Amino acid sequence: MLSSEINKFRKIVGNKNVITDKNDMQKYLKEWRGVYTGVAGAIVKPKSTEEVSNILKFAYRKNISCIPQGGNTGLVGGQIPFNKNHIVISLERLNKIREINPTDQSVTVEAGLILSDLQKKCDENNLIFPLSLASEGSCSLGGNIASNAGGVAVLYYGNTRELVMGLEVVLSDGSIINNLKTLIKDNTGYSIKDLFIGSEGTLGVITAATLKVFPKPKNTYTALLSVDSPKQSIEILNYIRNNLSIPLTAFELMNNFSIELVNKHMDKASIPIEKFKWLILVEFSSIEVSKNEKDKIENLLNEILHQNLAKDIFISQSSKQAKDMWYIRESISEAQKKEGGSIKNDISIPIKDISKFINNAEKISKKVIPGSRSVIFGHIGDGNIHFNISQPVKSDRDKFIKKDKKLRKKINDLTIELNGSISAEHGIGLTKKADLKKYMKKDVELFKLIKKSFDPKNIMNPGKIIDI
Ligand SMILES: Cc1cc2nc3c(=O)[nH]c(=O)nc-3n(C[C@H](O)[C@H](O)[C@H](O)COP(=O)(O)OP(=O)(O)OC[C@H]3O[C@@H](n4cnc5c(N)ncnc54)[C@H](O)[C@@H]3O)c2cc1C
């Protein structure tokens, strides 16, 4: 990258907000799992929408490609640059809460705001923003929107897409589209907002968003249930849905090995159930103050036990116990990382076929990589399974990782056969680009037309999701 170009970026955002030092850039170039390490000409950190616009106006003129980045927690390589003539536009300084609007039940935030900071602010205002992920202490709202993040509360509140009311975006030529509306009804043609949700930085830069918030539940009830199979977990899900009107806000399945890893690598988790093959973490939330809610939930869970749908049940009696239960679930990714090489499949399957998927996928992975160990967990209530594989004990990590392609192909084939999705929540980025091309040929042709009309010079995160 020419020094004159770097100087221009310095003029726009200020000297200290353009990073070119190799060491200082590492934070923005390395992906969380260490799968991708990139290169870039500079990291440019704007503080306002106008600065983003000026960066893009200049980049458009000079054909400089731009890779938007939020918290750098994406798991498909979308936020990583791979060319020393490209720049990262880091949104981390664009992080204000512009408005909290309890009447319209909305907040307007800038893209670089960290998700947990928004959650805290909502909590102080007796509200919740329900998006909740294990990476919430680092990921940004802009990144959440650009990757249409899922997480543990989708079951009741929906994906990020369902939580976005309006967006402010900057297009590749620097023009600003401000659609920060709090409208419930707005049928004004094609939805630009929806195109940006899940666009992974390929259409433009999201600079701000108006998001839905909800009344803070007065009570949450958390429980762990042990079951012998994923099939039983689906039976329990249906039983709860058919017999209780208190909102079920989470329903997470974890296999035994996931929890073994948490116990091995993280602070020891306190698990109130001794022996189990699978654990389900359920959470109910309620905005009403009703005395008999707890009884209703306990009765229902006891019925589940007596009908032999679950083997054992533990209902949390304190917020500390509930927190410990969530700690187990949220530590699985981190624990698996510490166990060595992993191959990850973030897929979704129609709920009726989840059990079939897990059984067949286990057989496939054992055949392709004998000795491999399955770390299976996920938002089973949404049909979303993280079917992850850890390398066999004492095996060579690189040799194991080389099997990724073969294994993924078979898992993807199975997913498609069952009418599922090859990417439930992490997106496409680089990791799943070839898979997208293979399984969604016709969609990819349309994607290219959309991409060309938003970004005719292909300067926005080129090479991610699709090639044009
Ligand atoms: C431990 C762990 C747990 C996770 N759990 C979940 C989970 O449960 N559910 C889930 O969905 N994901 C999960 N993720 C993945 C990740 O946290 C999410 O995809 C998150 O939404 C990414 O946000 P970010 O700010 O880190 O984005 P980044 O990683 O910085 O970027 C992700 C993508 O969005 C683009 N982008 C970022 N900001 C903008 C912007 N302002 N405008 C335009 N494009 C932009 C980037 O170019 C890139 O393509 C997890 C990750 C980790 C490490």
The ligand as a Tripos MOL2 file, in Angstrom:
@<TRIPOS>MOLECULE
LIG
   53    58     1     0     0
SMALL
NO_CHARGES

@<TRIPOS>ATOM
      1 C1        -16.5900  -18.7180   21.7650 C.3       1 LIG1
      2 C2        -17.4480  -18.3190   20.6130 C.ar      1 LIG1
      3 C3        -18.8010  -18.6200   20.6330 C.ar      1 LIG1
      4 C4        -19.6170  -18.2570   19.5700 C.ar      1 LIG1
      5 N1        -20.9390  -18.5510   19.6310 N.ar      1 LIG1
      6 C5        -21.7510  -18.1730   18.6270 C.ar      1 LIG1
      7 C6        -23.1530  -18.4620   18.6780 C.ar      1 LIG1
      8 O1        -23.6640  -19.0840   19.6030 O.2       1 LIG1
      9 N2        -23.9090  -18.0300   17.6460 N.ar      1 LIG1
     10 C7        -23.3850  -17.3500   16.5820 C.ar      1 LIG1
     11 O2        -24.1370  -16.9800   15.6760 O.2       1 LIG1
     12 N3        -22.0720  -17.0780   16.5090 N.ar      1 LIG1
     13 C8        -21.2440  -17.4710   17.4870 C.ar      1 LIG1
     14 N4        -19.9060  -17.1820   17.4150 N.ar      1 LIG1
     15 C9        -19.3720  -16.4880   16.2180 C.3       1 LIG1
     16 C10       -19.2370  -14.9630   16.3510 C.3       1 LIG1
     17 O3        -19.0760  -14.5580   17.6730 O.3       1 LIG1
     18 C11       -20.4220  -14.2620   15.7210 C.3       1 LIG1
     19 O4        -20.4380  -14.5300   14.3340 O.3       1 LIG1
     20 C12       -20.4360  -12.7380   15.9150 C.3       1 LIG1
     21 O5        -21.6840  -12.2520   15.4600 O.3       1 LIG1
     22 C13       -19.3330  -12.0040   15.1720 C.3       1 LIG1
     23 O6        -19.2580  -10.6740   15.6480 O.3       1 LIG1
     24 P1        -17.8970   -9.8310   15.5430 P.3       1 LIG1
     25 O7        -18.1590   -8.4500   15.9410 O.co2     1 LIG1
     26 O8        -16.8130  -10.5430   16.2560 O.co2     1 LIG1
     27 O9        -17.6440   -9.8870   13.9720 O.3       1 LIG1
     28 P2        -16.2920  -10.0900   13.1950 P.3       1 LIG1
     29 O10       -15.6970  -11.4080   13.5140 O.co2     1 LIG1
     30 O11       -15.4210   -8.9200   13.3530 O.co2     1 LIG1
     31 O12       -16.8630  -10.1310   11.7000 O.3       1 LIG1
     32 C14       -17.7220  -11.1500   11.2730 C.3       1 LIG1
     33 C15       -18.1970  -10.8290    9.8440 C.3       1 LIG1
     34 O13       -18.9880   -9.6480    9.8360 O.3       1 LIG1
     35 C16       -18.3970   -8.6160    9.0520 C.3       1 LIG1
     36 N5        -18.5750   -7.3620    9.7840 N.ar      1 LIG1
     37 C17       -18.2010   -7.0980   11.0650 C.ar      1 LIG1
     38 N6        -18.6100   -5.8620   11.4160 N.ar      1 LIG1
     39 C18       -19.2320   -5.3350   10.3280 C.ar      1 LIG1
     40 C19       -19.8620   -4.0820   10.0550 C.ar      1 LIG1
     41 N7        -19.9600   -3.1310   10.9780 N.pl3     1 LIG1
     42 N8        -20.3940   -3.8810    8.8300 N.ar      1 LIG1
     43 C20       -20.3280   -4.8470    7.8760 C.ar      1 LIG1
     44 N9        -19.7410   -6.0410    8.0780 N.ar      1 LIG1
     45 C21       -19.2100   -6.2810    9.2900 C.ar      1 LIG1
     46 C22       -16.9490   -9.0320    8.8670 C.3       1 LIG1
     47 O14       -16.4080   -8.5210    7.6640 O.3       1 LIG1
     48 C23       -17.0520  -10.5500    8.8730 C.3       1 LIG1
     49 O15       -17.4020  -11.0190    7.5970 O.3       1 LIG1
     50 C24       -19.0580  -17.5600   18.4520 C.ar      1 LIG1
     51 C25       -17.7010  -17.2600   18.4390 C.ar      1 LIG1
     52 C26       -16.9000  -17.6250   19.4910 C.ar      1 LIG1
     53 C27       -15.4530  -17.2500   19.4410 C.3       1 LIG1
@<TRIPOS>BOND
     1     1     2 1
     2     2     3 ar
     3     2    52 ar
     4     3     4 ar
     5     4     5 ar
     6     4    50 ar
     7     5     6 ar
     8     6     7 ar
     9     6    13 1
    10     7     8 2
    11     7     9 ar
    12     9    10 ar
    13    10    11 2
    14    10    12 ar
    15    12    13 ar
    16    13    14 ar
    17    14    15 1
    18    14    50 ar
    19    15    16 1
    20    16    17 1
    21    16    18 1
    22    18    19 1
    23    18    20 1
    24    20    21 1
    25    20    22 1
    26    22    23 1
    27    23    24 1
    28    24    25 2
    29    24    26 1
    30    24    27 1
    31    27    28 1
    32    28    29 2
    33    28    30 1
    34    28    31 1
    35    31    32 1
    36    32    33 1
    37    33    34 1
    38    33    48 1
    39    34    35 1
    40    35    36 1
    41    35    46 1
    42    36    37 ar
    43    36    45 ar
    44    37    38 ar
    45    38    39 ar
    46    39    40 ar
    47    39    45 ar
    48    40    41 1
    49    40    42 ar
    50    42    43 ar
    51    43    44 ar
    52    44    45 ar
    53    46    47 1
    54    46    48 1
    55    48    49 1
    56    50    51 ar
    57    51    52 ar
    58    52    53 1
@<TRIPOS>SUBSTRUCTURE
     1 LIG1         1 GROUP 0 **** ****
